[in-house]
Amino acid sequence: MSERFYLYNDVEETRTRFVSFMGESQRFDLAIINSSRYYGKQLVLDVQSNRFAIIGADDLEEPGYLEHAYQISEEDASELRSFLYEVV
């Protein structure tokens, strides 16, 4: 067996916020992880769908970004985007 080649192997302190809210047609259960790893962006995990994205304010402005990342409708993405503007 050959020696493992790591690209990086770091341990870092993070802050995680767990939040759950109900939209018009979907419940959102999120874990929002703050770390210095992503240059001011947050790692947002949707626990219900097992999907995640690295999100900053610029990503919220990108058309279709949340819809694609979380595989949700435009209406659900609008509710999620509205919430994330408050946190990101």
Biopython code that builds the backbone (N, CA, C, O; Angstrom):
import numpy as np
from Bio.PDB.StructureBuilder import StructureBuilder

atoms = [
    (1, "MET", "N", (0.838, -1.180, 0.000)),
    (1, "MET", "CA", (0.000, 0.000, 0.000)),
    (1, "MET", "C", (0.887, 1.249, 0.000)),
    (1, "MET", "O", (1.846, 1.331, 0.768)),
    (2, "SER", "N", (0.569, 2.209, -0.853)),
    (2, "SER", "CA", (1.375, 3.416, -0.949)),
    (2, "SER", "C", (0.978, 4.419, 0.133)),
    (2, "SER", "O", (-0.089, 4.323, 0.739)),
    (3, "GLU", "N", (1.859, 5.370, 0.353)),
    (3, "GLU", "CA", (1.613, 6.405, 1.348)),
    (3, "GLU", "C", (0.538, 7.362, 0.851)),
    (3, "GLU", "O", (0.514, 7.734, -0.322)),
    (4, "ARG", "N", (-0.349, 7.755, 1.759)),
    (4, "ARG", "CA", (-1.439, 8.673, 1.400)),
    (4, "ARG", "C", (-0.881, 10.055, 1.097)),
    (4, "ARG", "O", (-0.035, 10.559, 1.836)),
    (5, "PHE", "N", (-1.347, 10.675, 0.014)),
    (5, "PHE", "CA", (-0.925, 12.011, -0.384)),
    (5, "PHE", "C", (-2.055, 12.986, -0.062)),
    (5, "PHE", "O", (-3.110, 12.948, -0.696)),
    (6, "TYR", "N", (-1.839, 13.847, 0.910)),
    (6, "TYR", "CA", (-2.840, 14.838, 1.316)),
    (6, "TYR", "C", (-2.647, 16.134, 0.546)),
    (6, "TYR", "O", (-1.521, 16.606, 0.388)),
    (7, "LEU", "N", (-3.729, 16.702, 0.073)),
    (7, "LEU", "CA", (-3.679, 18.053, -0.482)),
    (7, "LEU", "C", (-3.673, 19.060, 0.657)),
    (7, "LEU", "O", (-2.965, 20.065, 0.597)),
    (8, "TYR", "N", (-4.457, 18.794, 1.692)),
    (8, "TYR", "CA", (-4.381, 19.510, 2.962)),
    (8, "TYR", "C", (-5.046, 18.655, 4.019)),
    (8, "TYR", "O", (-5.853, 17.776, 3.716)),
    (9, "ASN", "N", (-4.695, 18.927, 5.264)),
    (9, "ASN", "CA", (-5.228, 18.175, 6.390)),
    (9, "ASN", "C", (-5.191, 19.103, 7.592)),
    (9, "ASN", "O", (-4.294, 19.008, 8.430)),
    (10, "ASP", "N", (-6.165, 20.000, 7.675)),
    (10, "ASP", "CA", (-6.180, 21.043, 8.695)),
    (10, "ASP", "C", (-7.310, 20.812, 9.693)),
    (10, "ASP", "O", (-8.344, 20.233, 9.360)),
    (11, "VAL", "N", (-7.096, 21.271, 10.902)),
    (11, "VAL", "CA", (-8.144, 21.306, 11.919)),
    (11, "VAL", "C", (-8.365, 22.781, 12.237)),
    (11, "VAL", "O", (-7.412, 23.535, 12.432)),
    (12, "GLU", "N", (-9.631, 23.182, 12.286)),
    (12, "GLU", "CA", (-9.945, 24.593, 12.441)),
    (12, "GLU", "C", (-11.151, 24.764, 13.362)),
    (12, "GLU", "O", (-12.075, 23.950, 13.349)),
    (13, "GLU", "N", (-11.130, 25.828, 14.157)),
    (13, "GLU", "CA", (-12.281, 26.174, 14.986)),
    (13, "GLU", "C", (-13.367, 26.757, 14.079)),
    (13, "GLU", "O", (-13.083, 27.588, 13.216)),
    (14, "THR", "N", (-14.603, 26.319, 14.277)),
    (14, "THR", "CA", (-15.727, 26.845, 13.503)),
    (14, "THR", "C", (-16.859, 27.227, 14.446)),
    (14, "THR", "O", (-16.866, 26.848, 15.617)),
    (15, "ARG", "N", (-17.801, 27.972, 13.923)),
    (15, "ARG", "CA", (-19.023, 28.311, 14.650)),
    (15, "ARG", "C", (-20.177, 27.829, 13.797)),
    (15, "ARG", "O", (-20.236, 28.144, 12.608)),
    (16, "THR", "N", (-21.092, 27.075, 14.374)),
    (16, "THR", "CA", (-22.219, 26.524, 13.630)),
    (16, "THR", "C", (-23.524, 27.010, 14.227)),
    (16, "THR", "O", (-23.728, 26.958, 15.440)),
    (17, "ARG", "N", (-24.397, 27.478, 13.366)),
    (17, "ARG", "CA", (-25.753, 27.890, 13.779)),
    (17, "ARG", "C", (-26.729, 26.897, 13.153)),
    (17, "ARG", "O", (-26.699, 26.658, 11.945)),
    (18, "PHE", "N", (-27.584, 26.329, 13.980)),
    (18, "PHE", "CA", (-28.634, 25.435, 13.500)),
    (18, "PHE", "C", (-29.934, 26.217, 13.535)),
    (18, "PHE", "O", (-30.297, 26.782, 14.566)),
    (19, "VAL", "N", (-30.629, 26.249, 12.418)),
    (19, "VAL", "CA", (-31.878, 27.003, 12.347)),
    (19, "VAL", "C", (-32.886, 26.221, 11.514)),
    (19, "VAL", "O", (-32.535, 25.588, 10.519)),
    (20, "SER", "N", (-34.132, 26.276, 11.936)),
    (20, "SER", "CA", (-35.210, 25.613, 11.203)),
    (20, "SER", "C", (-36.345, 26.614, 11.063)),
    (20, "SER", "O", (-36.719, 27.280, 12.028)),
    (21, "PHE", "N", (-36.891, 26.715, 9.859)),
    (21, "PHE", "CA", (-38.052, 27.582, 9.656)),
    (21, "PHE", "C", (-38.925, 26.999, 8.564)),
    (21, "PHE", "O", (-38.474, 26.224, 7.720)),
    (22, "MET", "N", (-40.169, 27.386, 8.604)),
    (22, "MET", "CA", (-41.147, 26.888, 7.642)),
    (22, "MET", "C", (-41.447, 27.971, 6.619)),
    (22, "MET", "O", (-41.834, 29.085, 6.973)),
    (23, "GLY", "N", (-41.265, 27.635, 5.351)),
    (23, "GLY", "CA", (-41.648, 28.527, 4.270)),
    (23, "GLY", "C", (-43.097, 28.247, 3.904)),
    (23, "GLY", "O", (-43.799, 27.535, 4.623)),
    (24, "GLU", "N", (-43.543, 28.808, 2.786)),
    (24, "GLU", "CA", (-44.929, 28.587, 2.348)),
    (24, "GLU", "C", (-45.198, 27.124, 2.024)),
    (24, "GLU", "O", (-46.283, 26.613, 2.303)),
    (25, "SER", "N", (-44.213, 26.447, 1.435)),
    (25, "SER", "CA", (-44.461, 25.069, 1.021)),
    (25, "SER", "C", (-43.349, 24.095, 1.424)),
    (25, "SER", "O", (-43.424, 22.910, 1.098)),
    (26, "GLN", "N", (-42.323, 24.576, 2.126)),
    (26, "GLN", "CA", (-41.201, 23.716, 2.468)),
    (26, "GLN", "C", (-40.614, 24.116, 3.812)),
    (26, "GLN", "O", (-40.560, 25.295, 4.163)),
    (27, "ARG", "N", (-40.180, 23.112, 4.551)),
    (27, "ARG", "CA", (-39.458, 23.346, 5.800)),
    (27, "ARG", "C", (-37.973, 23.365, 5.483)),
    (27, "ARG", "O", (-37.487, 22.545, 4.703)),
    (28, "PHE", "N", (-37.258, 24.297, 6.085)),
    (28, "PHE", "CA", (-35.815, 24.394, 5.919)),
    (28, "PHE", "C", (-35.147, 24.087, 7.260)),
    (28, "PHE", "O", (-35.404, 24.765, 8.255)),
    (29, "ASP", "N", (-34.307, 23.083, 7.282)),
    (29, "ASP", "CA", (-33.486, 22.745, 8.446)),
    (29, "ASP", "C", (-32.038, 22.944, 8.022)),
    (29, "ASP", "O", (-31.489, 22.154, 7.254)),
    (30, "LEU", "N", (-31.430, 24.001, 8.528)),
    (30, "LEU", "CA", (-30.111, 24.392, 8.048)),
    (30, "LEU", "C", (-29.059, 24.343, 9.141)),
    (30, "LEU", "O", (-29.348, 24.594, 10.311)),
    (31, "ALA", "N", (-27.855, 24.023, 8.754)),
    (31, "ALA", "CA", (-26.668, 24.189, 9.591)),
    (31, "ALA", "C", (-25.788, 25.182, 8.834)),
    (31, "ALA", "O", (-25.376, 24.925, 7.703)),
    (32, "ILE", "N", (-25.509, 26.304, 9.463)),
    (32, "ILE", "CA", (-24.724, 27.364, 8.825)),
    (32, "ILE", "C", (-23.373, 27.407, 9.537)),
    (32, "ILE", "O", (-23.294, 27.751, 10.716)),
    (33, "ILE", "N", (-22.331, 27.059, 8.820)),
    (33, "ILE", "CA", (-21.003, 26.915, 9.408)),
    (33, "ILE", "C", (-20.122, 28.092, 8.988)),
    (33, "ILE", "O", (-19.910, 28.342, 7.802)),
    (34, "ASN", "N", (-19.617, 28.805, 9.997)),
    (34, "ASN", "CA", (-18.689, 29.910, 9.761)),
    (34, "ASN", "C", (-17.275, 29.422, 10.019)),
    (34, "ASN", "O", (-16.977, 28.829, 11.056)),
    (35, "SER", "N", (-16.419, 29.686, 9.054)),
    (35, "SER", "CA", (-15.033, 29.239, 9.113)),
    (35, "SER", "C", (-14.189, 30.240, 8.330)),
    (35, "SER", "O", (-14.700, 30.945, 7.460)),
    (36, "SER", "N", (-12.914, 30.298, 8.637)),
    (36, "SER", "CA", (-12.040, 31.177, 7.841)),
    (36, "SER", "C", (-11.636, 30.503, 6.531)),
    (36, "SER", "O", (-10.985, 31.124, 5.690)),
    (37, "ARG", "N", (-12.008, 29.266, 6.357)),
    (37, "ARG", "CA", (-11.620, 28.474, 5.182)),
    (37, "ARG", "C", (-12.179, 29.048, 3.882)),
    (37, "ARG", "O", (-11.511, 28.976, 2.851)),
    (38, "TYR", "N", (-13.373, 29.609, 3.903)),
    (38, "TYR", "CA", (-14.067, 29.988, 2.663)),
    (38, "TYR", "C", (-14.100, 31.496, 2.426)),
    (38, "TYR", "O", (-15.022, 32.001, 1.786)),
    (39, "TYR", "N", (-13.113, 32.208, 2.933)),
    (39, "TYR", "CA", (-12.926, 33.627, 2.620)),
    (39, "TYR", "C", (-14.170, 34.465, 2.883)),
    (39, "TYR", "O", (-14.591, 35.243, 2.028)),
    (40, "GLY", "N", (-14.754, 34.308, 4.060)),
    (40, "GLY", "CA", (-15.897, 35.123, 4.438)),
    (40, "GLY", "C", (-17.238, 34.552, 4.034)),
    (40, "GLY", "O", (-18.274, 35.118, 4.383)),
    (41, "LYS", "N", (-17.249, 33.454, 3.311)),
    (41, "LYS", "CA", (-18.511, 32.815, 2.934)),
    (41, "LYS", "C", (-18.850, 31.744, 3.958)),
    (41, "LYS", "O", (-17.982, 31.292, 4.705)),
    (42, "GLN", "N", (-20.118, 31.339, 3.991)),
    (42, "GLN", "CA", (-20.562, 30.312, 4.920)),
    (42, "GLN", "C", (-20.875, 29.018, 4.172)),
    (42, "GLN", "O", (-21.290, 29.029, 3.013)),
    (43, "LEU", "N", (-20.666, 27.927, 4.859)),
    (43, "LEU", "CA", (-21.055, 26.623, 4.352)),
    (43, "LEU", "C", (-22.461, 26.381, 4.883)),
    (43, "LEU", "O", (-22.656, 26.259, 6.093)),
    (44, "VAL", "N", (-23.448, 26.309, 3.983)),
    (44, "VAL", "CA", (-24.854, 26.175, 4.378)),
    (44, "VAL", "C", (-25.335, 24.784, 3.989)),
    (44, "VAL", "O", (-25.447, 24.457, 2.807)),
    (45, "LEU", "N", (-25.617, 23.975, 5.000)),
    (45, "LEU", "CA", (-26.083, 22.606, 4.793)),
    (45, "LEU", "C", (-27.589, 22.543, 5.011)),
    (45, "LEU", "O", (-28.097, 23.016, 6.027)),
    (46, "ASP", "N", (-28.292, 21.962, 4.063)),
    (46, "ASP", "CA", (-29.719, 21.692, 4.214)),
    (46, "ASP", "C", (-29.833, 20.244, 4.684)),
    (46, "ASP", "O", (-29.652, 19.312, 3.901)),
    (47, "VAL", "N", (-30.132, 20.068, 5.953)),
    (47, "VAL", "CA", (-30.139, 18.739, 6.564)),
    (47, "VAL", "C", (-31.231, 17.849, 5.970)),
    (47, "VAL", "O", (-31.049, 16.636, 5.876)),
    (48, "GLN", "N", (-32.360, 18.430, 5.571)),
    (48, "GLN", "CA", (-33.469, 17.658, 5.009)),
    (48, "GLN", "C", (-33.110, 17.021, 3.666)),
    (48, "GLN", "O", (-33.459, 15.870, 3.404)),
    (49, "SER", "N", (-32.413, 17.776, 2.824)),
    (49, "SER", "CA", (-32.133, 17.279, 1.469)),
    (49, "SER", "C", (-30.720, 16.729, 1.303)),
    (49, "SER", "O", (-30.374, 16.202, 0.245)),
    (50, "ASN", "N", (-29.902, 16.851, 2.351)),
    (50, "ASN", "CA", (-28.498, 16.426, 2.276)),
    (50, "ASN", "C", (-27.736, 17.169, 1.186)),
    (50, "ASN", "O", (-26.883, 16.588, 0.516)),
    (51, "ARG", "N", (-28.040, 18.446, 1.006)),
    (51, "ARG", "CA", (-27.339, 19.281, 0.024)),
    (51, "ARG", "C", (-26.679, 20.447, 0.752)),
    (51, "ARG", "O", (-27.122, 20.861, 1.823)),
    (52, "PHE", "N", (-25.625, 20.960, 0.158)),
    (52, "PHE", "CA", (-24.929, 22.085, 0.769)),
    (52, "PHE", "C", (-24.334, 22.975, -0.302)),
    (52, "PHE", "O", (-24.171, 22.573, -1.455)),
    (53, "ALA", "N", (-24.013, 24.198, 0.107)),
    (53, "ALA", "CA", (-23.350, 25.140, -0.796)),
    (53, "ALA", "C", (-22.525, 26.105, 0.040)),
    (53, "ALA", "O", (-22.832, 26.358, 1.205)),
    (54, "ILE", "N", (-21.482, 26.635, -0.563)),
    (54, "ILE", "CA", (-20.690, 27.697, 0.043)),
    (54, "ILE", "C", (-21.294, 28.995, -0.460)),
    (54, "ILE", "O", (-21.310, 29.259, -1.662)),
    (55, "ILE", "N", (-21.795, 29.806, 0.471)),
    (55, "ILE", "CA", (-22.607, 30.956, 0.066)),
    (55, "ILE", "C", (-22.098, 32.248, 0.696)),
    (55, "ILE", "O", (-21.829, 32.324, 1.895)),
    (56, "GLY", "N", (-21.978, 33.256, -0.158)),
    (56, "GLY", "CA", (-21.689, 34.622, 0.257)),
    (56, "GLY", "C", (-22.741, 35.528, -0.349)),
    (56, "GLY", "O", (-23.594, 35.078, -1.114)),
    (57, "ALA", "N", (-22.679, 36.789, -0.010)),
    (57, "ALA", "CA", (-23.667, 37.751, -0.518)),
    (57, "ALA", "C", (-23.688, 37.767, -2.047)),
    (57, "ALA", "O", (-24.757, 37.908, -2.642)),
    (58, "ASP", "N", (-22.537, 37.626, -2.686)),
    (58, "ASP", "CA", (-22.482, 37.635, -4.147)),
    (58, "ASP", "C", (-23.215, 36.444, -4.746)),
    (58, "ASP", "O", (-23.800, 36.556, -5.823)),
    (59, "ASP", "N", (-23.189, 35.309, -4.064)),
    (59, "ASP", "CA", (-23.879, 34.115, -4.564)),
    (59, "ASP", "C", (-25.394, 34.270, -4.508)),
    (59, "ASP", "O", (-26.114, 33.718, -5.340)),
    (60, "LEU", "N", (-25.868, 35.022, -3.528)),
    (60, "LEU", "CA", (-27.318, 35.245, -3.406)),
    (60, "LEU", "C", (-27.847, 36.091, -4.557)),
    (60, "LEU", "O", (-29.031, 36.026, -4.888)),
    (61, "GLU", "N", (-26.976, 36.879, -5.162)),
    (61, "GLU", "CA", (-27.354, 37.713, -6.309)),
    (61, "GLU", "C", (-27.339, 36.934, -7.623)),
    (61, "GLU", "O", (-27.907, 37.379, -8.620)),
    (62, "GLU", "N", (-26.693, 35.779, -7.618)),
    (62, "GLU", "CA", (-26.540, 34.978, -8.831)),
    (62, "GLU", "C", (-27.853, 34.267, -9.180)),
    (62, "GLU", "O", (-28.326, 33.442, -8.398)),
    (63, "PRO", "N", (-28.448, 34.571, -10.339)),
    (63, "PRO", "CA", (-29.715, 33.936, -10.718)),
    (63, "PRO", "C", (-29.589, 32.412, -10.803)),
    (63, "PRO", "O", (-28.672, 31.885, -11.433)),
    (64, "GLY", "N", (-30.517, 31.725, -10.164)),
    (64, "GLY", "CA", (-30.571, 30.274, -10.234)),
    (64, "GLY", "C", (-29.594, 29.533, -9.338)),
    (64, "GLY", "O", (-29.584, 28.302, -9.331)),
    (65, "TYR", "N", (-28.771, 30.251, -8.581)),
    (65, "TYR", "CA", (-27.742, 29.596, -7.766)),
    (65, "TYR", "C", (-28.354, 28.692, -6.692)),
    (65, "TYR", "O", (-27.992, 27.521, -6.584)),
    (66, "LEU", "N", (-29.275, 29.232, -5.906)),
    (66, "LEU", "CA", (-29.890, 28.434, -4.840)),
    (66, "LEU", "C", (-30.766, 27.324, -5.414)),
    (66, "LEU", "O", (-30.798, 26.213, -4.887)),
    (67, "GLU", "N", (-31.471, 27.633, -6.491)),
    (67, "GLU", "CA", (-32.327, 26.622, -7.124)),
    (67, "GLU", "C", (-31.502, 25.408, -7.541)),
    (67, "GLU", "O", (-31.903, 24.263, -7.335)),
    (68, "HIS", "N", (-30.351, 25.680, -8.127)),
    (68, "HIS", "CA", (-29.484, 24.602, -8.591)),
    (68, "HIS", "C", (-28.815, 23.869, -7.419)),
    (68, "HIS", "O", (-28.818, 22.639, -7.365)),
    (69, "ALA", "N", (-28.253, 24.624, -6.499)),
    (69, "ALA", "CA", (-27.495, 24.025, -5.398)),
    (69, "ALA", "C", (-28.368, 23.132, -4.517)),
    (69, "ALA", "O", (-27.933, 22.066, -4.081)),
    (70, "TYR", "N", (-29.595, 23.570, -4.260)),
    (70, "TYR", "CA", (-30.471, 22.829, -3.348)),
    (70, "TYR", "C", (-31.595, 22.079, -4.060)),
    (70, "TYR", "O", (-32.421, 21.430, -3.418)),
    (71, "GLN", "N", (-31.622, 22.172, -5.391)),
    (71, "GLN", "CA", (-32.658, 21.496, -6.184)),
    (71, "GLN", "C", (-34.060, 21.847, -5.675)),
    (71, "GLN", "O", (-34.870, 20.971, -5.373)),
    (72, "ILE", "N", (-34.319, 23.159, -5.591)),
    (72, "ILE", "CA", (-35.617, 23.641, -5.110)),
    (72, "ILE", "C", (-36.238, 24.574, -6.139)),
    (72, "ILE", "O", (-35.574, 25.039, -7.065)),
    (73, "SER", "N", (-37.518, 24.832, -5.956)),
    (73, "SER", "CA", (-38.245, 25.697, -6.885)),
    (73, "SER", "C", (-37.818, 27.152, -6.708)),
    (73, "SER", "O", (-37.168, 27.511, -5.726)),
    (74, "GLU", "N", (-38.193, 27.967, -7.664)),
    (74, "GLU", "CA", (-37.891, 29.396, -7.617)),
    (74, "GLU", "C", (-38.543, 30.052, -6.410)),
    (74, "GLU", "O", (-37.950, 30.934, -5.788)),
    (75, "GLU", "N", (-39.758, 29.632, -6.072)),
    (75, "GLU", "CA", (-40.484, 30.195, -4.929)),
    (75, "GLU", "C", (-39.786, 29.834, -3.616)),
    (75, "GLU", "O", (-39.604, 30.689, -2.749)),
    (76, "ASP", "N", (-39.394, 28.555, -3.471)),
    (76, "ASP", "CA", (-38.691, 28.128, -2.263)),
    (76, "ASP", "C", (-37.331, 28.808, -2.170)),
    (76, "ASP", "O", (-36.903, 29.190, -1.080)),
    (77, "ALA", "N", (-36.661, 28.961, -3.280)),
    (77, "ALA", "CA", (-35.356, 29.625, -3.298)),
    (77, "ALA", "C", (-35.491, 31.079, -2.876)),
    (77, "ALA", "O", (-34.608, 31.615, -2.206)),
    (78, "SER", "N", (-36.582, 31.717, -3.259)),
    (78, "SER", "CA", (-36.817, 33.104, -2.868)),
    (78, "SER", "C", (-36.944, 33.227, -1.349)),
    (78, "SER", "O", (-36.418, 34.170, -0.758)),
    (79, "GLU", "N", (-37.634, 32.282, -0.719)),
    (79, "GLU", "CA", (-37.770, 32.298, 0.741)),
    (79, "GLU", "C", (-36.431, 32.035, 1.417)),
    (79, "GLU", "O", (-36.080, 32.695, 2.395)),
    (80, "LEU", "N", (-35.695, 31.079, 0.897)),
    (80, "LEU", "CA", (-34.377, 30.769, 1.450)),
    (80, "LEU", "C", (-33.443, 31.957, 1.275)),
    (80, "LEU", "O", (-32.718, 32.316, 2.203)),
    (81, "ARG", "N", (-33.450, 32.566, 0.100)),
    (81, "ARG", "CA", (-32.603, 33.725, -0.187)),
    (81, "ARG", "C", (-32.910, 34.862, 0.780)),
    (81, "ARG", "O", (-31.999, 35.510, 1.294)),
    (82, "SER", "N", (-34.187, 35.099, 1.024)),
    (82, "SER", "CA", (-34.601, 36.159, 1.949)),
    (82, "SER", "C", (-34.021, 35.919, 3.340)),
    (82, "SER", "O", (-33.533, 36.851, 3.979)),
    (83, "PHE", "N", (-34.073, 34.681, 3.807)),
    (83, "PHE", "CA", (-33.488, 34.357, 5.104)),
    (83, "PHE", "C", (-31.963, 34.522, 5.084)),
    (83, "PHE", "O", (-31.392, 35.116, 5.999)),
    (84, "LEU", "N", (-31.314, 34.006, 4.057)),
    (84, "LEU", "CA", (-29.856, 34.027, 4.006)),
    (84, "LEU", "C", (-29.300, 35.439, 3.904)),
    (84, "LEU", "O", (-28.184, 35.685, 4.360)),
    (85, "TYR", "N", (-30.041, 36.372, 3.320)),
    (85, "TYR", "CA", (-29.595, 37.763, 3.303)),
    (85, "TYR", "C", (-29.386, 38.281, 4.721)),
    (85, "TYR", "O", (-28.533, 39.137, 4.952)),
    (86, "GLU", "N", (-30.168, 37.760, 5.675)),
    (86, "GLU", "CA", (-30.044, 38.186, 7.074)),
    (86, "GLU", "C", (-28.805, 37.610, 7.754)),
    (86, "GLU", "O", (-28.301, 38.199, 8.711)),
    (87, "VAL", "N", (-28.310, 36.477, 7.279)),
    (87, "VAL", "CA", (-27.222, 35.772, 7.954)),
    (87, "VAL", "C", (-25.881, 35.861, 7.244)),
    (87, "VAL", "O", (-24.834, 35.799, 7.888)),
    (88, "VAL", "N", (-25.901, 36.004, 5.945)),
    (88, "VAL", "CA", (-24.639, 35.959, 5.181)),
    (88, "VAL", "C", (-24.012, 37.341, 5.112)),
    (88, "VAL", "O", (-22.949, 37.507, 4.514)),
]
sb = StructureBuilder()
sb.init_structure("model")
sb.init_model(0)
sb.init_chain("A")
sb.init_seg("    ")
for serial, (resi, resn, name, xyz) in enumerate(atoms, 1):
    if name == "N":
        sb.init_residue(resn, " ", resi, " ")
    sb.init_atom(name, np.array(xyz, "f"), 0.0, 1.0, " ", f" {name:<3s}", serial, name[0])
structure = sb.get_structure()
